[in-house]
Amino acid sequence: MRTILVIDDERPTLQMFELYLGAYGYKTLTAASGEEGLAVFDAQTPPIVLTDIKMPGIDGLQVLEAIKARRPETEVIVITGHGDTDLALAALGLRATDFIDKPIRRETLEAALGRANGRLDMAEAAGSGGDVAAACEETVGVIHIRGSLCGESEPYLTKAFRELDDAVGVLFDFTPNASINGAGLDVLASVAETCRASGRPAAVYGLAENFVRILDRLGITDKAPRFTDRGEALAYLAKTTS
């Protein structure tokens, strides 16, 4: 099981994480401030970091930025206030790979850690941070997105889109552990807008539930509606183009 560093200025929260993550077999490191957290990270280089956003001194966004500068492949999950979309967007813009809201629910935490471990497993197996691939399912083009969709993904997403010139619609198909950061959201919005401008419908399938409000906030769901059922997404594209 992997090592996780938890950074939070509330001691009871750290104790809760130690007990919970320890019960699941994780080696858990804790830090009660951003400064302490960066020192622990430099000494131990854990692959997964959970950090609260609002802390005195070095806050969670600064911690995120510093860790990504040191080791970009680190899975950094930020903890935001309930429904705080602005902070979640700011964190994704700094290449956070996921976010969870306070109060922290066990199911939400387990899902975020599952996605992080999945991306790390895939990166270790493939020797890369993920990939983008295009395929056709009858008349619909499907862009498969694994790992983390980020700014570096743009040429691959653009190439995949061009390979689907003959498709009547495009489905952005995210695998269960996929993530998307701020730059990746910009890329997705741009390609979805290109779809709309060309008269081809687009849809999103599979991105984790907590990203829905982000897609809504950026207007991406207006250009490419999100579906939780893949069959319904394909049916929507087929119906729209019939």
Secondary structure, DSSP 4 states (H G I P E B T S, - for coil): --EEEEE-S-HHHHHHHHHHHHHTT-EEEEESSHHHHHHHHHHH--SEEEEES--SSS-HHHHHHHHHHH-TT-EEEEEE-TT-HHHHHHHHHTT--EEEESSPPHHHHHHHHHHHHHHHHHHHHHTSS--EEEEEETTEEEEEE-SEE-GGGHHHHHHHHHTTTT-SEEEEEE-TT-EE-HHHHHHHHHHHHHHHHTT--EEEE---GGGHHHHHHTTHHHHS-EESSHHHHHHHHHHHH-
